Amino acid sequence: MKSLPRFFLSEYEYAKGKYYLNEEKILKHARKVLRITKGDKVILFDGEGTSYLSEVELLSKEVMVAKVLEKNVEEIPERPHIILAQGLPKAGKIDTILRMNTEVGVRKFVLFESDYSVVKAKHYDEKKMQRLGKVVQEASRQSVNNFIPEVAPAVSFNELLNLKADYKLILHTDSEDSTKVDLRQIKEKIRVDDEILILIGPEGGFSEKEVNSALKSGFKLVKLNLPVLRTETAGMVVSSFLLI
């Protein structure tokens, strides 16, 4: 059976059991790509676990009117809560990182500027953060995930060290293997309700000063039995391994 079209409730009004969606991009996609017409069923979701089976009563350039037929409330999945702290990568990569890790099941993203970051935190202004919010919304829609992860504003590396979590992990390829913990050992200890903070550096990795600061702040160096991973794939590999 073909899955129903899904729409995130971003710009909308609600009255008398009906949602009125007015985001131009959603309306255009519904009309031009999906060819939705009156009477079609759709799924509306709020990004916090609630979705609504609805029937379209009107679709125009200005508005989609959808009558709610059934409400479904999901519990947060029983698996570790992954917080991915991503060093700011070069242009064009951040969308891919957010999209892939949203599909995997990361619950929150924290972007940070490190010593080797080419792109700086100041480049991530309010407009850009809003656009990145749209990226994770779309990734959640496509992957049928009713929980949209948070994308926190970009911070400095030192600010990042103050974050709290049950497990704080840093991936760094240049350190001696004798100082690293095998990720499989950590996975064996993790409980379903634990929060896990994972630090992934930019293209150049972390400086030794940053690694030492992280270790003093309670982070553990972890190793994978894999070749060196690119910044855009490292987070997805670690997160998916811990969540499976």
C-alpha positions in Angstrom: 0.0 0.0 0.0 1.3 3.4 -1.0 2.2 5.6 2.0 0.3 8.8 2.5 1.9 12.2 1.8 3.3 13.8 5.0 3.4 17.5 5.8 5.1 19.2 8.8 2.9 21.7 10.7 5.0 24.8 10.5 3.0 27.7 9.2 -0.7 27.0 10.0 -3.9 27.9 11.8 -6.2 25.5 13.5 -10.0 25.8 13.9 -12.9 23.5 14.5 -11.0 20.3 13.7 -9.3 21.6 10.6 -5.7 22.7 9.8 -5.1 25.6 7.5 -1.6 25.3 6.1 -0.2 28.3 4.3 3.6 27.7 3.8 4.2 28.4 0.1 6.8 25.6 -0.4 4.4 23.0 1.1 1.5 24.2 -1.0 3.5 24.2 -4.2 4.9 20.7 -3.5 1.4 19.4 -2.8 -0.1 20.9 -5.9 2.7 20.5 -8.5 4.5 17.4 -7.4 2.1 15.3 -5.4 -1.0 16.4 -7.4 -3.1 16.3 -4.3 -6.8 17.0 -4.8 -9.9 17.4 -2.6 -10.7 14.1 -0.8 -7.1 12.9 -0.6 -5.8 11.6 2.7 -2.6 13.1 4.1 -0.6 12.9 7.4 0.2 16.1 9.3 2.8 16.0 12.0 4.1 18.4 14.6 7.6 17.2 15.1 7.0 16.3 18.7 5.4 12.9 18.3 1.9 13.7 17.3 0.5 13.1 13.8 -2.9 13.6 12.3 -4.6 11.5 9.6 -6.5 14.2 7.7 -8.6 14.7 4.6 -7.9 17.5 2.2 -11.0 19.8 1.7 -9.3 22.5 -0.2 -5.9 23.1 -1.9 -5.0 26.3 -3.6 -2.0 28.6 -4.1 -2.8 30.2 -0.8 -4.0 27.5 1.6 -4.5 23.8 2.2 -7.5 23.0 4.4 -7.3 19.5 5.9 -9.9 18.0 8.3 -8.5 15.8 11.1 -9.9 12.3 11.0 -7.6 10.6 13.5 -5.0 11.7 16.0 -2.0 9.6 16.8 0.4 10.3 19.7 3.8 8.4 19.7 6.1 7.9 22.7 9.7 8.8 22.2 11.4 5.6 21.0 13.1 3.5 23.7 16.7 3.9 22.6 19.6 6.2 23.6 19.3 9.9 23.1 22.1 10.9 20.7 23.4 14.5 20.7 25.7 15.0 17.8 28.1 17.9 18.2 29.5 18.7 14.8 32.5 20.8 14.0 31.5 23.4 11.4 32.4 21.9 8.0 33.2 23.5 4.7 30.4 24.9 2.6 27.8 22.4 1.3 28.4 19.6 3.8 26.3 20.7 6.7 23.0 19.9 4.9 24.2 16.4 4.2 25.3 15.9 7.8 22.0 17.0 9.2 19.9 15.1 6.7 21.7 11.7 7.2 21.9 11.9 10.9 18.2 12.9 11.2 17.3 9.8 9.2 19.5 7.7 11.5 17.7 9.0 14.6 19.9 11.7 16.2 17.8 13.7 18.6 19.8 16.9 18.8 22.5 18.7 16.9 25.0 21.2 18.4 27.2 23.0 15.8 30.6 24.3 17.0 33.6 26.2 15.9 37.0 24.5 16.5 40.6 25.4 16.0 40.6 23.9 12.5 37.2 25.1 11.4 37.4 27.0 8.1 33.8 28.2 8.5 33.2 30.2 11.7 30.3 30.4 14.1 29.6 34.0 13.0 28.6 32.7 9.6 25.7 30.8 11.1 23.3 33.7 11.6 19.5 33.4 12.4 18.6 33.1 8.7 20.9 30.2 8.1 19.8 28.4 11.3 16.2 28.7 10.2 17.2 27.1 6.9 18.9 24.3 8.6 15.7 23.8 10.7 13.9 23.2 7.4 16.5 20.6 6.4 15.8 18.5 9.5 12.1 19.0 9.0 12.3 17.7 5.5 14.5 14.8 6.5 12.1 13.8 9.2 9.2 14.0 6.8 10.9 11.8 4.3 12.1 9.2 6.8 8.6 9.0 8.5 10.0 10.3 11.8 7.5 12.2 13.9 10.2 13.6 16.1 12.2 16.5 14.6 15.6 17.0 16.2 16.7 20.3 17.5 19.5 22.2 15.8 21.2 24.4 18.4 22.9 27.7 17.5 26.6 27.4 16.7 28.9 27.8 19.8 32.6 27.8 20.5 34.5 24.6 21.5 34.9 25.8 25.1 31.1 26.3 25.4 30.6 22.8 24.1 32.6 21.3 26.9 30.0 22.4 29.5 27.3 20.3 28.0 26.0 17.4 30.2 25.4 13.8 29.1 25.7 10.3 30.5 28.4 9.5 28.0 30.6 12.1 26.4 32.6 10.8 23.4 35.2 12.4 21.1 36.3 10.9 17.8 39.9 11.8 17.0 42.1 9.8 14.6 45.6 11.2 15.5 45.8 10.0 19.1 47.5 6.8 20.1 45.2 3.8 20.1 46.3 2.9 23.6 44.5 6.0 24.9 41.2 5.1 23.1 38.2 3.1 24.2 36.6 0.7 21.7 33.2 1.9 20.9 31.8 -1.6 21.2 32.7 -1.6 24.9 30.8 1.6 25.4 27.8 0.3 23.6 27.6 -2.7 25.9 27.1 -0.3 28.9 24.6 2.1 27.4 21.0 2.0 28.6 18.0 3.0 26.6 17.4 6.2 28.5 21.0 7.4 28.4 22.1 10.6 26.7 25.2 10.3 24.6 27.1 13.4 23.4 29.4 12.7 20.4 32.0 15.2 19.2 33.0 15.1 15.5 35.6 17.5 14.3 35.7 19.5 11.0 37.8 18.4 8.1 41.1 18.9 9.9 40.0 17.1 13.1 40.8 18.5 16.5 43.9 20.2 17.8 45.8 18.5 20.7 44.8 21.4 22.9 41.1 20.6 22.2 41.6 16.9 22.8 43.2 17.5 26.1 40.5 20.0 27.2 37.8 17.5 26.2 39.5 14.7 28.3 39.7 17.0 31.3 36.0 17.8 30.9 35.0 14.1 31.1 35.1 13.0 27.4 36.4 9.6 26.4 38.4 9.1 23.2 36.8 6.4 21.1 38.1 4.3 18.2 36.4 2.4 15.4 37.7 -0.6 13.6 37.3 1.3 10.4 39.5 3.4 8.0 39.6 7.2 8.7 36.1 8.6 8.1 35.2 12.0 6.6 33.5 14.6 8.8 30.3 14.2 6.9 30.1 10.4 7.5 31.7 10.0 10.9 28.7 11.1 13.0 26.3 8.9 11.0 28.5 5.8 11.4 29.0 6.3 15.2 25.3 7.2 15.8 23.9 4.4 13.8 26.2 1.9 15.5 25.0 3.0 19.0 21.3 3.1 18.0 21.1 -0.3 16.3 
